[in-house]
Amino acid sequence: GSFIYTMSDKVNHVHNKAEYEAVLKNNDLVVVDFSATWCGPCRAIAPKYSELSNKNEDIFFVHVDIDEIEFPDISGVPTFHFYKKGSLIHSFSGANVANIEKGLQQLKA
């Protein structure tokens, strides 16, 4: 059988712009969580995001720490971006699980 690790998920942590751009180029369906270690709501939603990554294996889940890679257009965290074949089709700010799920549905549509 397979071993289940408590922190096992399919979230990919990218650490620079080049990695980020490669992810968008190489994956059809991508969701990005822009967050920061100092942000309470970001930490609160992280386990839910992990859970969703395990339930939606057809979607590539990404995590970006905005203190590590600068994205000038990201004003508040957490912010979530949904990409289909490299195009941004949906985005929102705030730690809202229902909104993440809606975005994932849009990706699959």
Beta strands, then each sheet from edge to edge (+ up, - down):
strand 1: 11-13
strand 2: 29-35
strand 3: 60-65
strand 4: 79-84
strand 5: 87-93
sheet 1: 1+ 3+ 2+ 4- 5+
end
